[in-house]
Structures are given as C-alpha cells and as structure tokens.
Amino acid sequence: MLSNTPYANLDPTVILDAVESLGFRCSGGLTPLNSFENRVYQIGIEDEAPIIAKFYRPGRWSDEAIIEEHQFALELRAQEIPVVAPIEDKNGATLHHYAEFRVALFPRQGGRALEVDNMEHLEWMGRFIGRLHAVGAVKKFQHRIQLNVTTYGEQPYQFLLANNFIPEELKHNFCLTVEDILQKIRLRFESIGNFATLRLHGDCHAGNVLWNDKGPQIVDLDDCLTGPAVQDIWMLLSSTKKNEVEMQLDCILEGYQEFYDFNWREIKLIESLRTLRMIHYAGWLAKRWEDPAFPLNFPWFNTARYWQEQLHHLREQADLLGLELEDQED
C-alpha cells in the first residue's frame, strides 16, 4: 500500500514555488479543485489568466506513463479535438519534478456540465469520441495499462482479500459471487471473438466533460488506457430503462460512426465492463483508504452496510451476465 500521507509535504509554499520554478510569477492566489487521486490547484498568475497545477499521486504512474498521457492529449489537440492539454515549456517538456513531487501545468478551462439526457448533446459526444478514437487507433500505448479481466477484476479483488477489507461474515459469499462473475466475464469476452483495442479516454463520464458553446471538451486523461471502444461510450448511458438506454446508445453511435467505425459486437461487453468497473472502483477506494482524504470524503465505504449492498449489486450483475451467456447459447 502506498504511503498514507502522500501529500503531507505539499503545502502552499511548495505549490507556489513549484509553479514559479517553471517560469510563472504567481500572484499568491491558490484554490484547491475537486480531485482525490491527485492534487489539483488553480494558481493566480500576475497579469495573466490563472493556470491549473496538477501534482500527481506519488507511486501511482511511472513518469513514462504520465508522459504518454500528455502526448496523447497533445496529439488530440494537434487534430483540433478539444481537450485540455498540458502546457509545454521551451524544451517541449510537460512533466516536471519539484521536491518529491511530479507536476504538470494546464490552461484553465471553463464550462458547464454535460446534459446526459440531451439527445443532441449525446450525438455530439458520439462525434467527439469517434474523433478521439480515430487518433487513439493510430499508435499504441507502451506504458499505460490495458483494460481486461485481470487488471480491472482479478487484481482489485485480490487486493481486497489480501488486505482484509471484506467482512468475515460476508467473505464466503462475496468470493463465490466475484469468482463466478470473473469467469462469466472471461467467457463473455471469449464469445465476442476478436475485436480491436485502442487508446481510450478510459473514464469518459459526464464529470470529465465540460460543455460550452463550442461543444464538449475533455478535461482529464488521467485514466487513459488501452481497451475496447465501447468503454468510452457506455458510461454516458444515464437511463435505467431499456428503451431509453437503446435510444441514448443509438444517438451516441450515430455521431460516432461519422468519424470512426464501431464494432457492434462490443455492445455485448457493456454489462461485463460495468461489472468490472464496480470491482475496480471498490479496489481503488481500498488502495487509497490510508490517505486521510478518502475516509473524509467517502465515509460510506468499508462499512458493513456498504459491503452488504456491494454483494447484493454484484449478485444482480452475476444474474445479468448469466442471462447474457444463456441468450448467446440460444
């Protein structure tokens, strides 16, 4: 487990000194922004617009992986795809080291929330993601993770077990359920056959999209990875009603296919990917639980009620995955 106080030495003096070491004259203004994984601040700059300073969580990504994230953003920007890319210094560097921290600077970007129930917005998002994927398919990541049953399912599950997060009275049923789920997901992936993987945003939900008069803009590629295209699509589906989900999906894909071909077999991966995200999210919270910011902001996690509800939801997903496999056999 990483240090339980990874940002203990990141005080305002260090933050401002880090920014000034990169050639900016800070006005003294410093506003923390909403981020749990990293630490992100709006910094006032003398006689200029504020900038955003992002201090990466120590030990999470290698320098090479962070630089790949930055390079992906710069590639997207070069193709006029609206993404907030890091600021390059005079040597073209985007990742910097100050004291014990790694920091990148970004221009400030305003906007409002994406309206996930607005069909026009969803079709626009489809076009946006299609353009993003057309760039993502050009080359491969070398240092970012790949989304699969191992990375998003088995590894977080084993972390939860190894660190005794599952209550003893639930452990037997929890293990049976998760192991059943992982096996069903493996079978589901196998049943789809060959499908392309490409560089993705990886965490393309409404919270990572800013909307303005020019349309959507991605503000965070911190979780970019390699995986199936549908991963960047399904998290935009907000309804729980089947007919509305189908309408939303059709709307997104109508826009998407203007810029990139979609493999329709990947639709059959949505429930598997949703279930993997549930397991991965629980593992992410567990890995960060010794960071004081996490119990403060996620007080419901690691309670008896949370694990009971998690087991209930996972059982529901196991049933859905089982029905999908039965339909496949028919």
C-alpha positions in Angstrom: 0.0 0.0 0.0 1.2 3.5 -0.8 2.2 6.0 2.0 -0.9 7.0 4.0 0.2 10.7 3.7 1.4 11.1 0.1 0.8 14.8 0.1 1.9 15.6 3.7 4.7 17.9 2.4 2.6 19.6 -0.3 1.9 22.9 1.4 1.1 26.2 -0.3 4.7 27.3 -0.3 5.8 24.2 -2.1 2.9 24.5 -4.6 3.6 28.1 -5.5 7.4 27.6 -5.6 6.9 24.7 -7.9 4.9 26.8 -10.3 7.4 29.7 -10.1 10.3 27.3 -10.8 8.6 26.8 -14.2 8.8 30.4 -15.1 5.5 31.8 -13.9 5.1 34.7 -11.5 2.4 33.7 -9.0 0.1 36.3 -7.6 -0.4 34.3 -4.4 -3.9 33.1 -5.3 -4.3 29.3 -4.8 -7.6 27.5 -5.0 -7.9 23.7 -4.5 -10.0 21.9 -7.1 -12.0 18.8 -6.7 -9.6 15.8 -7.1 -9.0 12.8 -4.9 -6.4 10.8 -6.9 -4.1 13.7 -7.5 -3.9 17.3 -6.0 -5.1 20.0 -8.4 -5.0 23.8 -7.8 -6.0 26.9 -9.7 -3.0 29.3 -9.4 -3.2 33.0 -9.8 -0.6 34.4 -12.3 0.4 38.1 -12.3 -1.0 40.0 -15.2 -2.2 36.7 -16.9 -5.0 34.3 -16.7 -4.8 31.7 -13.9 -3.4 28.3 -14.7 -4.0 24.8 -13.3 -1.3 22.9 -11.5 -1.7 19.1 -11.2 0.5 17.3 -8.7 0.5 13.5 -9.5 -0.1 11.0 -6.7 3.3 9.6 -5.8 3.8 6.0 -6.8 0.7 5.6 -9.0 2.1 6.0 -12.5 5.6 5.9 -13.8 7.0 9.0 -15.5 6.7 7.2 -18.8 3.0 6.5 -18.3 2.3 10.2 -17.4 4.2 11.4 -20.4 2.2 9.1 -22.6 -1.0 10.7 -21.2 0.4 14.1 -22.1 1.5 13.0 -25.6 -2.0 11.6 -26.3 -3.5 14.9 -25.2 -1.1 16.9 -27.5 -1.9 14.6 -30.4 -5.6 15.2 -29.9 -5.1 18.9 -29.7 -3.0 18.8 -32.9 -6.0 17.3 -34.7 -8.2 20.2 -33.3 -10.0 17.8 -30.9 -11.0 19.9 -27.9 -9.0 18.6 -25.0 -7.2 20.4 -22.2 -3.6 19.5 -23.0 -0.6 20.2 -20.7 1.5 23.4 -21.1 4.8 22.7 -22.8 8.0 24.5 -21.6 10.5 25.9 -24.1 12.0 22.5 -24.5 8.7 20.8 -25.1 8.6 19.1 -21.6 5.2 18.7 -19.9 6.1 16.7 -16.8 8.3 18.4 -14.2 9.8 17.5 -10.9 9.9 19.7 -7.8 10.9 18.5 -4.4 9.4 15.0 -4.1 6.5 15.7 -6.5 5.7 15.5 -10.2 3.7 18.4 -11.5 2.2 19.4 -14.8 0.6 22.7 -15.7 -2.6 23.2 -17.7 -4.6 26.2 -19.1 -7.8 26.9 -17.1 -10.9 25.9 -19.0 -14.4 26.9 -18.0 -17.7 25.2 -19.0 -20.8 23.6 -17.7 -21.9 20.0 -17.1 -22.8 17.7 -19.9 -26.6 17.1 -20.1 -26.6 13.3 -20.3 -30.4 13.3 -21.1 -30.0 15.7 -24.0 -30.0 13.7 -27.2 -28.3 16.4 -29.2 -25.5 16.5 -26.7 -25.2 12.7 -26.8 -24.9 12.7 -30.6 -22.3 15.5 -30.3 -20.4 13.4 -27.7 -20.6 10.5 -30.2 -18.8 12.5 -32.8 -16.3 13.7 -30.3 -15.5 10.2 -29.1 -15.3 9.0 -32.7 -12.7 11.6 -33.5 -10.8 10.8 -30.3 -10.7 7.1 -31.2 -9.6 7.8 -34.7 -6.5 9.4 -33.2 -6.3 6.7 -30.5 -6.1 4.0 -33.1 -3.0 5.5 -34.8 -0.5 4.1 -32.3 -0.3 2.0 -29.2 0.4 2.9 -25.6 3.6 1.3 -24.3 3.3 2.2 -20.6 -0.4 2.6 -19.8 -2.4 -0.4 -18.5 -4.8 -2.5 -20.6 -8.5 -2.9 -19.5 -9.2 -6.6 -19.1 -10.5 -9.1 -16.6 -7.1 -9.2 -14.8 -6.4 -5.5 -14.4 -10.0 -4.4 -13.6 -11.3 -7.5 -11.9 -8.8 -10.1 -10.6 -6.2 -7.6 -9.3 -8.6 -5.3 -7.3 -10.4 -8.4 -6.0 -7.2 -10.0 -4.7 -6.2 -6.7 -3.1 -9.5 -6.5 -1.2 -8.9 -10.1 0.0 -5.2 -9.7 0.9 -5.9 -6.6 2.9 -8.9 -7.9 4.8 -11.5 -5.4 3.5 -14.3 -8.0 3.1 -16.1 -8.6 6.4 -15.5 -12.2 7.6 -19.3 -13.0 7.7 -19.6 -12.0 4.0 -16.3 -13.3 2.7 -17.5 -16.7 1.6 -20.5 -15.5 -0.4 -18.6 -12.5 -1.7 -15.8 -14.7 -3.0 -18.2 -17.1 -4.6 -20.0 -14.2 -6.3 -16.9 -12.4 -7.6 -15.2 -15.6 -8.8 -18.4 -16.6 -10.6 -18.6 -13.1 -12.2 -15.0 -13.1 -13.4 -15.5 -16.5 -15.0 -18.6 -15.3 -16.8 -16.8 -12.2 -18.0 -14.0 -14.2 -19.3 -16.5 -16.3 -21.3 -18.2 -13.2 -22.5 -15.0 -11.7 -23.8 -14.1 -15.0 -25.5 -17.6 -15.2 -27.1 -17.2 -11.8 -28.8 -14.2 -13.1 -30.7 -11.5 -10.8 -32.0 -12.1 -7.1 -31.5 -9.7 -4.1 -31.8 -8.3 -2.4 -28.7 -7.1 1.2 -28.9 -6.0 4.2 -26.8 -9.1 5.4 -24.9 -10.0 8.2 -22.5 -10.8 5.3 -20.1 -13.1 7.2 -17.7 -15.4 9.0 -20.1 -18.3 10.0 -17.8 -20.1 13.3 -17.6 -17.9 14.6 -14.8 -14.9 14.6 -17.1 -16.6 16.6 -19.8 -17.0 20.4 -19.8 -19.6 21.8 -22.2 -19.6 25.3 -23.7 -21.0 27.0 -26.8 -18.4 25.1 -29.0 -19.5 21.7 -27.6 -17.7 19.2 -25.3 -14.2 19.4 -24.1 -12.3 16.6 -22.2 -10.5 17.9 -19.1 -8.9 14.7 -17.7 -7.0 11.9 -19.4 -5.5 10.6 -16.1 -7.1 7.2 -16.6 -6.4 6.8 -20.3 -5.6 3.2 -21.2 -5.9 0.5 -23.9 -9.3 -1.2 -24.3 -12.4 -1.8 -26.4 -14.0 1.3 -27.9 -17.3 0.7 -26.1 -15.6 1.5 -22.8 -15.7 5.2 -23.7 -19.3 5.0 -24.7 -21.3 3.0 -22.1 -20.6 5.4 -19.1 -22.6 8.1 -20.9 -25.8 6.0 -20.8 -27.7 7.5 -17.9 -31.1 5.8 -18.0 -32.0 2.5 -16.3 -34.9 1.8 -18.7 -34.0 -0.5 -21.6 -35.8 1.5 -24.3 -34.2 4.8 -23.2 -30.8 3.2 -23.0 -31.2 1.9 -26.5 -32.2 5.4 -27.7 -29.2 7.0 -26.0 -26.8 4.4 -27.4 -28.2 4.8 -30.9 -27.8 8.5 -30.6 -24.2 8.3 -29.5 -23.2 5.8 -32.2 -24.9 7.8 -34.9 -22.5 10.6 -34.2 -19.6 8.2 -33.5 -19.7 6.5 -36.9 -19.3 9.7 -38.8 -15.7 9.6 -37.7 -14.8 6.0 -36.8 -16.2 2.5 -37.4 -17.8 0.8 -34.5 -17.7 -3.0 -34.0 -21.3 -3.7 -33.0 -20.3 -6.9 -31.2 -18.8 -4.8 -28.5 -22.3 -3.8 -27.3 -22.4 -7.3 -25.7 -19.5 -6.2 -23.5 -21.3 -3.4 -21.7 -22.6 -5.3 -18.7 -19.2 -7.0 -18.3 -17.4 -3.7 -18.4 -19.9 -2.2 -16.0 -19.3 -5.1 -13.5 -15.5 -4.8 -13.9 -15.8 -1.1 -13.1 -17.7 -1.9 -9.9 -14.9 -4.2 -8.7 -12.2 -1.8 -9.8 -13.8 1.1 -8.0 -14.0 -0.8 -4.7 -10.4 -1.8 -5.1 -9.4 1.8 -5.9 -11.1 3.1 -2.7 -9.4 0.3 -0.7 -6.0 1.1 -2.1 -6.4 4.8 -1.1 -8.1 4.1 2.3 -5.0 5.1 4.3 -4.9 8.5 2.6 -6.8 10.8 5.1 -8.7 12.4 2.3 -10.6 9.2 1.5 -12.3 8.3 4.8 -13.3 12.0 5.0 -14.8 12.1 1.5 -16.1 8.5 1.2 -17.4 7.8 4.8 -19.8 5.2 3.5 -17.0 3.0 2.1 -15.8 -0.1 4.1 -18.9 -0.1 6.4 -20.9 -3.3 6.9 -23.8 -1.8 5.0 -21.5 -0.9 2.1 -20.3 -4.5 1.7 -23.8 -5.9 2.1 -25.0 -3.6 -0.7 -22.0 -4.3 -2.8 -22.6 -8.1 -2.6 -26.3 -7.5 -3.5 -25.4 -5.4 -6.6 -22.7 -7.9 -7.7 -25.2 -10.8 -7.4 -27.6 -8.8 -9.6 -24.8 -8.4 -12.2 -23.9 -12.1 -11.9 -27.5 -12.9 -12.8 -27.4 -10.5 -15.8 -24.2 -11.9 -17.0 -25.6 -15.4 -16.7 -28.7 -14.5 -18.8 -26.4 -13.0 -21.4 -24.5 -16.2 -21.7 -27.7 -18.2 -21.9 -29.0 -15.9 -24.7 -25.7 -16.4 -26.5 -26.1 -20.2 -26.5 -29.7 -19.9 -27.8 
